Amino acid sequence: MTGELDLASAPKLADRLARLRAKKSPVRLDLSKLDFIDSTGIHLLIKTVGEARIKGWPFQIEPDVRPQVMSVFRLLQLEHFVMSAPSTT
């Protein structure tokens, strides 16, 4: 994702994720170039993470998230959605 995940762009991502989920394709969502996320984008991510957990679909959000997006996750107490960086030990 680049730019914004909002009312205008969320449907396109939702469609893409639905196709990948139907194939049970693993997804690692890269939000490192995302500048802005609104409530529609947050709702899509919450719904997607929930469905992935319920259906056993491998879905992760990469840990490299811009500070302005991470602040939204933290404000909503959703920072746990961002996967932990792999250990290098």
Secondary structure, 3 states (H helix, E strand, C coil): CEEEECCCCHHHHHHHHHHHHHCCCCEEECCCEEEEECHHHHHHHHHHHHHHHHHCCCEEECCCCCHHHHHHHHHCCCHHHECCCCCCC
